[in-house]
Amino acid sequence: MTARADSTPRALQATRTMPDPARRRPPGSPEPVDVQDRRELSGFLDRFARAFADGDLAAIADLHATPVLVVTEEEATTFDTTTEIADGFRSVVAEHRRRGLVSNSYRVEALKTLTPALHEVSVRWTYHDENGRPRFHDSYRYLLRRVPGQGLRIGVVMVLGGPVAENS
């Protein structure tokens, strides 16, 4: 089975990076995100996609800040170490393999820069079978923190779920 991250991940498309002086932002709306943040985010998500497709639990864990909070509809769980994060992903990766899902791609649906070091991003992941057919979608909202010397790391994960793409 060949695991691969989709060669054309659904990263952010080019958009205006400077505010239009003629348009006023509503109070409390996020500042525009600069191009470097978008490149950094795309690189981060590409690494996450590759690590997940490869089943590289250590690389997946390394993309998280500890402790990391994972929130689902049923519960909230804190993982305090990279070992706990890797162990948490072990069954998820195994389940994807069991279902014949060997690669993934993503689409960033929303991005807010909260502070220079904190970013909120909504991502829709699509999981593909060995023939590249989409079989399953999942949506997540992440709170990413820029860690000095390490770059972006996941601090909070909200699992939002998603519909099955086809017979999976």
Backbone as a ProteinNet text record, in pm:
[ID]
protein_1_A
[PRIMARY]
MTARADSTPRALQATRTMPDPARRRPPGSPEPVDVQDRRELSGFLDRFARAFADGDLAAIADLHATPVLVVTEEEATTFDTTTEIADGFRSVVAEHRRRGLVSNSYRVEALKTLTPALHEVSVRWTYHDENGRPRFHDSYRYLLRRVPGQGLRIGVVMVLGGPVAENS
[TERTIARY]
85.7	0	90.7	66.9	146.7	73.8	134.6	75.2	137.1	51.5	102.5	9.8	66.4	-14.4	-46.8	-167.3	-207.4	-104.7	-62.1	44	-1.7	-130.5	-180.8	-276.1	-221.7	-309.1	-394.8	-508.5	-603.1	-565.8	-452.3	-403.9	-477.6	-446.2	-511.9	-484.3	-586.7	-569.2	-525.6	-461.2	-415	-534.5	-523.3	-628.3	-561	-640.4	-588.4	-527.7	-407.7	-342.4	-337.7	-367.1	-370	-514.2	-552.5	-690	-714.4	-833.4	-874.7	-909	-836.9	-862.1	-1003.8	-1071.4	-1207.5	-1307.5	-1265.7	-1355.5	-1316.8	-1412.8	-1387.7	-1425.6	-1342.1	-1372.4	-1468.5	-1562.9	-1650.9	-1569.8	-1613.7	-1541.9	-1529.1	-1410.8	-1386.2	-1350.4	-1354	-1317.5	-1166.5	-1118.9	-974.2	-898	-774.1	-685	-659.3	-629.2	-593.8	-470.3	-463.2	-352.1	-249.8	-124	-25.1	18	83.3	121	212	303.8	394.4	316.2	212.3	130.8	65.8	19.4	-44.8	56.4	175.9	279.3	316.6	331.7	366.7	256.1	131.1	19.5	15.1	31.9	31.3	142.9	262.3	373	342.9	282.1	245.6	144.2	37.8	-65.1	-11.5	78.9	142.9	220.8	295.3	370.3	275.4	165.9	68	7.7	-30.1	-89.1	7.1	133.6	234.9	253.7	266.6	288.8	170.5	49	-69.3	-74.9	-53.8	-57.3	50.6	166.6	276.5	261.5	166.6	151.5	266.8	330.2	446	396.8	373.2	314.4	403.3	533.7	625.4	616.7	609	598.5	464.7	357.9	226.5	233.1	286.8	294.8	378.6	485	573.9	506	396.6	324.5	224.4	224.6	136.6	219.2	161.9	219.8	162.4	240.4	187.3	171.6	65.6	-42.5	-132	-199.8	-294.5	-433	-531.6	-669.9	-744.9	-811.7	-893	-1038	-1123.5	-1263.5	-1351.2	-1438.9	-1539.1	-1676.3	-1780.8	-1915.5	-1934.7	-1861.3	-1880.3	-1791.9	-1670.7	-1577.2	-1466.1	-1389.5	-1266.7	-1154.7	-1042.9	-930.5	-803.3	-718	-588.5	-480.7	-390.2	-273	-152.1	-82.9	23.9	162.5	180.4	313.1	299.9	411.9	409.5	382.7	423	393.5	242.5	172.7	27.3	-39.5	12.1	-44.2	-24.8	96.3	123.8	33.6	19	-68.5	-213.2	-256.3	-392.5	-417.4	-315.2	-329.2	-312	-252.5	-225.4	-352.5	-459.9	-583.7	-651.5	-638	-698	-631.4	-499.2	-425.1	-457.4	-462.3	-493.7	-634.2	-729.2	-866.7	-872.9	-801.4	-797.4	-737.5	-631.3	-569	-667.3	-735.7	-832.7	-941.6	-979.3	-1083.6	-1029.2	-898.5	-840.3	-809.6	-801.9	-771.5	-620.8	-556.8	-410.4	-350.1	-431.4	-377.7	-482	-442.7	-535.2	-503.3	-599.4	-581.5	-662.3	-644.7	-715.5	-760.1	-857.3	-901.5	-917.4	-851.9	-867.5	-996.7	-1088.6	-1218.2	-1226.2	-1144.7	-1142.3	-1009.6	-963	-838.3	-850	-818.3	-815.8	-683	-616.4	-499.6	-551	-534.3	-583	-478.9	-354	-239.9	-126	-9.8	100.5	139.3	109.9	149.1	32.5	-91.4	-208	-292.1	-329.1	-411.2	-521.1	-641.1	-752.7	-779	-782.9	-800.4	-900.9	-991.9	-1087.1	-1040.7	-1028.7	-975.1	-1070.3	-1097.2	-1172.4	-1072.4	-1056.9	-967.2	-1047.9	-991.7	-1051.1	-953.2	-1004.4	-921.7	-952.4	-847	-858.5	-815.6	-874.2	-833.3	-709	-663	-539	-547.9	-669.7	-687.8	-706.9	-692.7	-705.7	-849.4	-945.4	-1086.3	-1115.7	-1184.9	-1222.8	-1325.7	-1302.5	-1391.6	-1451.5	-1386.7	-1431.4	-1384.9	-1469.5	-1434.6	-1447.8	-1363.2	-1369.2	-1334.9	-1400.9	-1370.4	-1320.2	-1222.2	-1160.3	-1139.9	-1139.1	-1096.8	-977.6	-868.7	-744.9	-711.9	-658.8	-592.4	-443.8	-377.2	-234	-157.1	-45.3	42.2	179.9	234.3	371.3	466.4	542.3	636.3	774.9	843.2	976	1069.4	1134.3	1228.3	1164.5	1030.5	961.1	856.4	806.2	700.2	563	465.2	327.7	313.1	233	200.9	53.2	-11.9	-152.7	-162.1	-243.5	-266.2	-404.2	-502.9	-640.4	-695.6	-764	-831.1	-977.8	-1064.7	-1208.3	-1247.4	-1296.1	-1335.7	-1481.3	-1501.2	-1634.6	-1702.8	-1626.7	-1683.5	-1712.9	-1778	-1812	-1877.1	-1936.6	-2006.2	-1910.6	-1954.9	-1879.9	-1891.9	-1779.3	-1779.8	-1845.8	-1809.1	-1865.8	-1867.4	-1888.4	-1889.2	-1753.3	-1744.7	-1615.2	-1619.3
-115.8	0	122.6	212	332.5	445.1	499.7	611.9	738.9	834.2	959.5	1072.2	1184.9	1304.7	1348.4	1395.6	1439.9	1538.5	1518.2	1602.5	1746.3	1769.6	1906.1	1934.2	1951.5	1973.9	2097.6	2094.2	2203.6	2316.8	2374.6	2482.7	2610.4	2713.5	2841.3	2895.2	2946.1	3010	3154.2	3210.9	3348.8	3440.9	3526.7	3624.9	3756.2	3862	3993.1	3983	4034.1	4026.1	4160.7	4265.5	4397.8	4446.8	4512.9	4560.6	4668.9	4668.4	4772.7	4894.9	5006.7	5122.5	5175.6	5144.5	5192.4	5109.9	4989.7	4903.7	4906.7	4928.7	4926.3	4789.3	4735.1	4607.3	4629.6	4538.4	4549.2	4535	4598	4584.3	4437.5	4399.6	4264	4165.7	4208.7	4115.7	4101.1	3984.3	3959.7	4047.5	4075.1	4147.1	4060.9	4121.2	4040.6	3954.9	3840.6	3748.8	3775	3789.8	3820.1	3693.5	3712.4	3601.8	3502.5	3548.5	3458.3	3362.2	3411.7	3323.5	3215.1	3251.1	3153.4	3048.4	3091.1	2994.7	2904.4	2964.1	2886.4	2785.5	2828.4	2738.4	2625.1	2656.4	2552.6	2451.3	2499.5	2408.7	2319.9	2377.5	2301.8	2192.4	2228.7	2131.3	2025.4	2063.5	1965	1862	1909.2	1816.3	1724.6	1781.6	1701.1	1595.3	1635	1541.5	1427	1461.2	1359.2	1263.5	1319.7	1236.1	1141.9	1192.2	1108	998.9	1035.5	937.5	831	872	777.7	698.8	737.5	671.3	702.1	817.6	857.3	924	841.1	889.8	991	972.6	1067.6	1204.4	1205.5	1332.5	1400.6	1321.4	1378.2	1441.9	1369.2	1420.1	1546.1	1551.7	1668	1794.5	1780.4	1896	1952.7	1899.1	1945.5	2009.1	2110.1	2167.8	2088.6	2069.6	1999.4	2098.4	2083.3	1988.7	2034.5	1938.4	1968.6	1926.4	2008.6	1980.2	1934.7	1818.7	1766.4	1765.5	1833.9	1848.7	1782.5	1692.9	1631.3	1662.6	1618.6	1639	1563.7	1453.5	1369.5	1406.5	1459	1480.1	1576.7	1613.1	1690.2	1613.3	1598.4	1521.4	1603.1	1596.4	1662.3	1555.7	1578	1492.8	1574	1525.1	1602.1	1580.3	1470.9	1440.9	1401.4	1406.7	1362.7	1212.1	1136.7	992.6	969.7	1045.6	1033.1	1073	1177	1220.3	1109.5	1054.6	946.7	826.8	789.9	677.6	706.6	830.9	869.8	857.6	884.6	874.1	732	645.2	507.6	438.9	444.1	376.6	447.6	578.6	654	615.9	613.6	575	430.1	341.5	200.6	185.3	259.3	253.2	301.4	408.5	456.3	350.1	285	178.2	62.7	24.5	-84.6	-54.4	71.2	112.6	136	117.8	134	277.9	364.7	506	524.8	566	567.2	704.7	802.5	936.7	1038.7	1163.1	1267.4	1398.4	1486.1	1622.3	1711.9	1840.1	1930.1	2055.7	2120.3	2251.8	2339.1	2452.8	2548	2624.7	2614.8	2679.7	2815.9	2837.3	2966.8	2981.3	3103.6	3133.2	3269.1	3274.1	3400.3	3409.5	3521.8	3548.6	3621	3558	3614.4	3706.2	3663.1	3742.1	3702.9	3767.7	3724	3577.3	3520	3381.9	3283.3	3330.5	3241.4	3254.4	3139.8	3135.6	3032.3	3066.5	2972.5	2933.2	2803.3	2757	2642.5	2649.6	2541.7	2467.2	2334.3	2252	2136.6	2114.6	1996.4	1900.5	1784.2	1680.2	1582.4	1539.3	1435.5	1319.8	1200.4	1080	997.7	949.4	883	737.1	654.9	515.2	503.3	380.1	358.2	405.1	423.6	474.6	625.4	689.4	834.2	883.3	792.2	832.6	881.4	993.4	1041	947.1	908.4	814.8	870.6	969.3	1016.5	1160.2	1240.6	1379.3	1397.7	1480.4	1518.2	1665.8	1735.6	1877	1898.3	1985.7	2017.6	2167.9	2216.7	2354.3	2342.6	2409.7	2405.5	2543.6	2547.5	2666.9	2636.9	2709.1	2689.1	2797.2	2757.3	2851.6	2845.6	2960.3	2966.6	2956.9	2847.3	2820.8	2864	2950.8	2996.5	2878.9	2882.8	2780.3	2653.9	2644.4	2524.2	2553.9	2675.2	2708.3	2679.2	2659.7	2635.7	2499.2	2495.3	2371	2376.2	2260.1	2250.4	2252.2	2343.6	2351.9	2302.3	2324.4	2280.7	2224.3	2110.4	2047.6	2033.8	2084.9	2059.1	1968.8	1850.4	1752.6	1783.3	1822.7	1861.8	1752.9	1652.9	1541.3	1577.9	1487.7	1511.4	1390.7	1410.9	1301	1207.8	1086.4	990.6	1036.8	1035.2	1080.9	978.1	852.8	742.9	620.2	505	379.4	358.4	381.4	363.8	254.6
0	0	0	-91.1	-99.7	-29.9	73.6	144.3	88.8	61.1	8.2	47.8	66.3	80.9	-60.5	-81.5	-214.5	-267.7	-392.2	-447.6	-469.1	-466.6	-479.8	-365	-242.4	-128.3	-150.1	-89.2	-104.7	-10.1	-34.3	50.6	14.6	84.7	62.9	-76.8	-138.8	-267.8	-244.3	-344.7	-332.5	-312.4	-215.8	-189.9	-153.6	-147	-108.6	29.8	46.7	176.3	247.7	178.7	239.8	244.1	352.8	359.6	255.2	203.2	110.7	194.6	176.4	262.2	248.5	138.4	119.3	199.7	242.5	319	465.6	548.5	692.7	745.9	833	894.9	1011	1028.6	1144.9	1273.8	1381.1	1508.4	1548.1	1594	1639	1529	1403.4	1296.3	1292.3	1245	1247.8	1150.6	1186.6	1095.6	973.4	860	743.3	773.9	711.1	730.4	621.5	658.6	555.1	481.7	368.3	281.1	352.5	435.2	506.3	595	663.3	746.7	661.3	543.6	455.5	409.5	373.2	332.1	448.8	564	683.4	715.4	707.1	733.4	631.3	503.5	399.6	423.7	457	486.9	605.5	708.9	828.5	793.7	721.9	686.3	590.9	501	412.9	495.1	597.2	683.2	759.9	809	882.5	789.9	668.4	571.2	540.1	516.3	485.7	602.8	722.6	840.8	862.8	845.3	864.2	758	631.9	522.3	540.5	591.1	613	743.2	827.3	957.2	1050.7	1031.1	1111.5	1240.5	1341.9	1466.8	1537.7	1532.8	1597.8	1529.4	1396.2	1323.5	1351.1	1359.6	1393	1531.5	1628.1	1765.4	1773.2	1693.2	1694.5	1642.6	1571.4	1518.1	1618.1	1738.3	1845.2	1956.5	2019.9	2141.3	2258.7	2360.7	2477.5	2592.2	2668	2646.4	2530.6	2466.6	2360.2	2408.9	2378.7	2416.4	2292.3	2300.4	2190.7	2238.2	2162.2	2200	2093.7	2138.5	2051.7	2110.2	2042.9	2097.2	2228.9	2245.3	2362.9	2481.6	2453.3	2563.2	2523.6	2621.9	2601.7	2670.3	2598.7	2650	2634.9	2734.9	2727.9	2713.8	2617.2	2600.5	2645	2746.3	2809.1	2749.6	2675.2	2619.5	2472.9	2401	2261.8	2253.2	2352.7	2355.1	2361.7	2445.6	2454.8	2323.1	2257.5	2128.5	2025	2016.8	1921.5	1949.3	2075.4	2111	2072.5	2088.9	2051.5	1902.3	1821.2	1675.7	1624.3	1704.2	1659.8	1610	1687.4	1647.5	1530.5	1522.1	1411.9	1280	1279.1	1158.4	1121.8	1219.6	1193.8	1135.3	1187.5	1135.6	991	959.1	820	728.1	772.7	692.7	672.1	780.6	772.9	669.7	659.6	565.5	424.7	405.6	272.2	236.2	335.9	313.1	324.9	215.5	213.2	187.4	150.6	128.4	170.7	172.9	216	146.9	150.5	102.5	196.1	183.5	272.6	199.9	261.1	215.6	339.4	338.9	448.2	422.4	517.5	500.1	568.2	669.4	737.6	809.9	817.8	888	953.6	1081.8	1155.7	1228.4	1215.1	1296.7	1420.6	1534.5	1660.3	1722.6	1717.7	1762.6	1669.5	1678.6	1592.7	1612.9	1729.2	1756.3	1754.7	1750.8	1755.9	1630.1	1573.7	1453.3	1473.1	1431	1431.9	1287.3	1259.7	1122.7	1118.9	1022.9	997.7	874.1	886.3	778.3	751.7	624.1	582	519	580	529.7	446.2	334.9	251.4	247.8	273.5	276.7	152.4	86.4	-42.4	-33.6	-121.7	-129.8	-218	-240.4	-316.1	-460.6	-511.5	-647.4	-650.4	-535.8	-528.4	-518.5	-504.6	-493.2	-351.6	-340.7	-207	-146.1	-21.8	46.5	174.4	232.5	363.6	383.1	445.9	479.7	630.2	684.5	825	835.9	926.3	947.3	1089.5	1099.9	1228.4	1236.9	1358.6	1383.9	1478.2	1440.4	1518	1571.7	1691.8	1742.5	1733.3	1644.8	1623.3	1697.2	1753.5	1823.3	1758.1	1728.5	1675	1793.3	1797	1905.3	1858	1933.1	1889.6	1860.7	1746	1705.9	1649.9	1654.4	1606.6	1499.6	1495.6	1401	1458.7	1371	1413.7	1478	1584.4	1653.1	1691.9	1692.2	1730	1881.8	1934.4	2078.3	2118.4	2030.3	2054.8	1924.6	1934.9	1820.5	1855.5	1768.5	1781.3	1664.7	1697	1595.7	1558.9	1432.7	1389	1305.9	1260.3	1185.1	1041.2	972.8	832.5	771.7	653	586.8	514.9	492.7	411.2	266.6	192.2	53.4	-37.3	-23.4	-102.1	-14.8	-71.2	5.1	69.8	197.2	265.2	365.8
[MASK]
++++++++++++++++++++++++++++++++++++++++++++++++++++++++++++++++++++++++++++++++++++++++++++++++++++++++++++++++++++++++++++++++++++++++++++++++++++++++++++++++++++++++

